[in-house]
Amino acid sequence: MKRPRRILHLRMKPKAEKTGEHRKHLQYIASLGCVVCGAEATVHHVTSDGLKRISRSHERVAPLCPEHHLIQHGPRDSVEALGHAGFERVHGINLLEWADAAWKRRSE
């Protein structure tokens, strides 16, 4: 049986383009360790300022371990479970501010 073709809607945005500078930044951020616990981390794209959604960018990223990043791991204290405002309330870390500061520091 054939799989149906993927339907692309006009409102779908193209994925953000990764430049060489973005790739280096993403690798650096992932190497830092989770901002909450210091464990091995993956990159989380910050897509909210706590109140509303913002566009996904390779410049606004923060390192989070699976427990603090993904809803299916560990207790319900991940950014996916809490949302960005809840994550800041529970962990005291504003991920948007952290990510913006990290992007600005990249050239220092």
N, C-alpha and C positions, 0 to 999 in steps of 0.2 A: 504494500500500500504506500502510495506516495505521500510525503509530508506536505502540508499546505505551504505555499510560499508566504514569506513574512510580509506583512502589510506595513508599509511606511506611511505614516500620516504626515501631512504638511506641517503640523505643529511640532513635530519632533525636531529637536535641535541636533546638529552634528556634534560628535564628541570633540572635546577640546583638543587642540593640536599639541603634541609634546615636542618641545624643542630640546636641543642638547642641554641647555641650561636647566630646563625642567627635569630632565632625566637625572642629572647630577643632584639637583635639589631633592627629588623624591628618594634617591638612594641615601643621601645624607640624613634625611629625616627618619627613614626606616632604621638607620644604624644607631639612632640616639637611644632607643629603648622607650617603653611606655611612659607617657607624661604623668601617669598616676602611680604606677608601681615599679617602673624601671625594667620590667621584663622585656624579652624580645618582642619587637613590635612590627606591625605592618602600617602602611600609610592610610590614614583616614582623611578623606576629602571633606572639609568643613562646608556644609551646604545650608547653614542657618546662622542667623545672628542671635538666636534665642527667641525671637519673636516671629520672624518671617523667613521664608526660603530665599537663598541667594544662589546665583549660578555656580556651577561646579567649576573649579579652577585648579590647575596643578600648582598654583602658587599658594593656595590656602589649604595646607595639609598639616596634620599633626600625627605623631606616632602613638599608636594604641595597640596594646596586646589584645589577643582574641577575647579575653574575659571583659575588657573594658571597651571593646569595639563592637563585637557581634552579639546579637540577641540570643543566639543558641548556646553560648558558652557561659558557664558559671551562674552566679546570682544575677538578679535583675538590676545591675548597676552599670550596664554598658550604655554607650551613647545611643545605640539603636533602641534600647528599651526605654531610656529616660528622655530622649530628645536632648537637644543642645542646652536648653534652659534648665532642665532637670539635672543634666550632667554637671553643669556649673554649680547648681544648688547643692548637690550631693558631694562633689569632689573639690569644689572651690576653684575650678580651672575654667576660664573662658577660652574655649578652643579657637574661636575666631581671632581674638587678640593674640593668643599664643602663635597661631599660624602666620598672622600678618607680621609679627615681630621676627619670626624665624626667616621669612622671605626677605625682610629688610636687612637682616644680618648676613645674608648669604654672600654679599659682596665685600664685607668688611675684612 
